[in-house]
Amino acid sequence: MVRKEWEEKGFVDEPVESGLDLKVEIRKLCRQKNAVIMAHYYTNGEIQELADFVGDSLALAQKAAKTTADIIVMCGVHFMGETAKILCPEKKVLIPDANASCSLAESCPTTEFSRFLKEHPGYTVISYVNTTAATKAMTDVVVTSGNARQIVESFPKDEKIIFGPDRNLGRYINTITGRNMLLWDGACHVHEQFSVEKIKALKAAHPQAKVLVHPECKEEVAGLADVVGSTAVLLKYAVNHEEKEFIVVTESGILHEMRKSCPDKTFIPAPPESDACACNECKDMKMVTLEKLYNTLKYEWPEVKVDAGIAEKAVRPIHRMLEISEKLGL
């Protein structure tokens, strides 16, 4: 009965023993089971601190492809677990909460995207990594925000390209490459919510601050940026440049690594349009907790499964991305 309730909830809901040092027990389970914990920059800081590896989507995919662990625990959202499973079909891939979805992936339903592709034959299909395995299976090459420009530019200038699902990233890539890719109309609800007027007010209050913007943001927000780039690019810029103050326009989880890497610098999270919600946080990324991480290692569940036929098709564009990225030194 308990297992059935867990399955209905999508995570192991067993109470953790009072007084248990979860961090110690999690590391012990990792050693016993040859498990590796991978975490995205948008997860809670305590999860990032405990992880064996923290990175953006590209780095997580690269690390998953090369790990010698028997178990991968992906602390992030569901498509990240799927990507790891597709790359490592022989390994057990766990996700602490199977309900942790992605608004961007959800904005590209497989049936509708398939219909869209049939309506536009003869196009090369480039899909953002923030998609389901089924959408990847219809794709020629996958990209992340960290390599999208370089991969698009690896194709001839006259190549007919469909780019999905993020319209903001696609528009940005069109702008900086001079391409005219056909864009799927999807978006990330977090990056859609940043306020132009509030960022302008922050710039006025902090005139020396550099504005760091993720390319999933709207065009008018990106227009305020000193730097536009993936989470890894924004972090690298903050570490390698002498400026002491930054306005950060992406999901606020990245602030943990920024402050850890640059304790002498100030990082100001950009506010959303609405004062009524913490819309600069991804609620799905924050579903991963120490309690769920402990239980998923203890019970080795929820396990990420991908249909074999879909995985066989989806692995090709992911491998193509990794091959191009390695060739370009990304």
N, C-alpha and C positions, 0 to 999 in steps of 0.2 A: 504493500500500500504506500509506503514512504517513497519507494523508487518511482511509482506512478505519479505521485505528487511532484517529485523532482522533475520528471519528464514534462509534466504539464507547465511547470514554472520555468523550465529552461536552465536551471542551475541547481546545485546541491544545496538544499535549504536546511541542512542539519546544523543545529546550534554548536558553536565551537566551545570546547571545555573552558570553563572560567579559569583565568590565571595562566593560560597557555601562552607562551611566547611565540606568536605566529611567525615572526621573521626567522627565528631559530628553527622552528619546525618545518617551515617551507624549504629552507636551505638543506635540511636533513633529508627531506623527501626527494629533493632534486638529486642529491648524492646517491641515495638508495636506488633510484629509478633511472638514473642517467638521463635526467630531464633538464632542458634548458628553458629559461624564461625569457621571452622577448617582449618588449613593451614599446608602444608608440609614444612619441613626445607629448601627446595629448592626454595620456592617462594621468591619474593622480600621482603626485610627487613621491609618496611612499611606495607606490608600485614601481616607479622608475628607479628608485634607490635600491630596490630588491632584485631587479632584473639583471640577468647576465648580459643582456644587450639592449640598448635603447636607440631608436633611430626613426627615420621617416619611412615611408612605404617602400622606397627603392632599397634602402639599406636593410630593412627587415626581409625583403624578398631575397636579396643577395646573401644575407646571413643564413636564412632558412635553407637555401639551395646547397650550402656548404657544411652545415652542421653535422657532427658525428653523433649527436644525441639520439637516444631511442624515442624520446618524447619531446615534443615542442609544445610549450604552453604559450599561446599567443594572447598577450594582454592588449587588447584593442577591440576592433569591431569585427563582425563576422566575415566580411570579405577578405580580411587579412588572414584569418584562419584558413579560409578556402584556398587562398594563394599558396600558403605554406603546404597544405595537403596536396595540391596539384603538383608542386615542385618536389615533394617528398612523399610519394604514395605509400612507401614501405614503412613510414614512421607513423606513430600515433600523434595526432594533433588535437590539442585540447584548447577550449576557450572558456574562461571562468563563468561567463554568462552568455548563453546562446541567443538572448534577446538583444544583445548589443549590435544594432544594425547601423546603417549609414544613410542619411537622408539623400546624399548624392547618388549612391547606388540605387536607392529606391526610386529616384527620379527617372530611371531608365528601365522600365519594365521590359522584360525579354520579348514578350509577344509584340509590343508596340515597336520596339527597336528593330525586330526582325522585319516587320511590315515596312518600316522606314527604309531599310536597306534594299528591300525588293523594289521599292518605288524609285530608287536611285542606283540602278545597276552600273557597273563599270568603275566604281569608286574603291580606293584603298581605304580600309576601315582602321582607324586609330582610336583605341579606347583607353581612357584613364584607368588606372589601377583600381580606383574606387568604383568597381562594378562587380556584379555577381559572376560566378563561374560560368553561368549560361551565357551571359553577355560577352564575356571574354572568348567563349567558344565561337562567336561569330566575327571575331576580330582578326586583323592581319598582324597587328603589333600593339602591345600594351605600352603605355607611358606613365610616368609619374610627373609631378610638378617640377621635379629636379632634373628631368632629362627630356621633357616634352619638346622643347625648342630644338635641341640637337637631333632628336630622332625625326622630327618633321623635316628639318633641313637636310637629312640624309636622303630624302626622296627628291627626284627631279622637280624643278620649280613648276612645271606644268602638270604635275601629278594631281589627279582628281581625288581629293581626300574628304572623307566624312570623319569628323572628330566628335566624340561623345564621352561622357554625358555632360561635362561641365561647360556651359556656354561662356562663362567668364574666363576660364583658363583658355578655351579655344579662341575667344576674341583677342585675348592678350597675345597668344602665339601668332595669330594672324597679323596683329599690329607690328610686332617686332621682326617678323620674318617676311612680311609683304605677301603672304599667302592669302588665299581666299577659300579656306576650308569650309565645307558645309557643316554647320554646327547643330548638334542635338540640343534641345532646350531643357537642360537639367541644371541643377545648382545645389550647393551645400547650404543648408538653412543657417548655419553659424556664420559663414562668410558673407551671406547675403544681408545680414542684420547690422553691419557696422554703419555708424552714422557719420556722414560727411561733415555735418555742422559740428558735431562733438569732437571730431578729430581736428578740425580747424581751431576749435576753442583750446584744445590741448596744445596745439602748435603755438598759439598765441601766448599761452601761459608758460610754455617751455620752448622758447625760440631757438635754443641750441640743440634741441633733441632731433635725432634722425628718425624718420618715419619708415618702419619696416612693414611691408604689406605682402600678404600671400596672394598669388595670382588667382585664387578662387574668389577673390573679392570683386565687387562690381567695378565697372570702368571708372566711375567718378571717384571711387575710393582709391583705386590704383593710381589715379592722377595726382594724388596728394603725396605719393611715396618718394622717398629718396632711394629706396631699394625695394624691388619686387622679386620675390623668390620663394622657393620651398622652405619648409621649416629648417632643413639642414643649411640652406644658403643663408637664411636670416641669422641663424645661430653663428655660422662661420663669420659673417660680416661683423657681428657684435664683438666676437672674440678678437678679430684681427685688426680692428680699427680703433683709433685712439679716442673717439667720441665717448663721452661719459653718460649720455642720457639718450634713451630710445623710447619711441612710442611704437608699441607692438600690435599690429593689426592682423591677428590670426587667433586661433583657439588658445585660450590662456594657459593650457598645460605646458606649453613651450617655455613659459616664464621660469619654471623650476630649473630646467637645464641652463637657461641663460643666466640666472642669478647664481647658480652653482659654479658655472664656468667663469663668470665675471663678477665676483662679489663686491668689487669697487665701483660698479656701474649701476645706474638706475634704469629699470625697465617699467614702463607705464602701460598697462593693458588698455587698448582702445575700447570704448564703451559701445554697446549696441544702441540702436535707435530708441528702443523702449526701456524705460526705467523700471518696468514691472517684472523683468526677468533677467536672469544671468545668461543672456543669449550669446555671450562670447565664450561660453562653455558648451561642449558637446556632451549632452546627457548620456549618450550611449557609451562614449569613452570612459565616463566616470562610473559606469556600472561595475567596473572591475574593482573589487575591494580585496583586502588582505584575507578576509574570511572566505570569500569565494575562491580565491587563489589557493588557499590551503585545502579546501574541500575538493577542488577539481584535481589537485595532485593526489590527494588521499584516495579518492574514488575513481580517478582517471575518467572523469565524465564532467561535463558534456564533451563528447568527441565529435570533431568536425568530419563529416562525410561528404564526398563529392561523387556523383554518378560517374562511373568509369568511362562511358562514352563522351560525356561532357568534358571530363578531365583530359582525355586524350586530345581533344580539339583545343582546349583552353591552354594546355601547356605550351603549345607551339608559339603563340604570340608572346607569352611570358619569356620563354627562352630567347625569342628574337630580341626582345627588349634587353635582356641581360647580356646577350652577345654584342649588340650595338653599343650598350653602355660600357662594356669592357673594352671594346675596340676604341671608343672615344675617350677612355680614361675617366669615366664618370663614377 
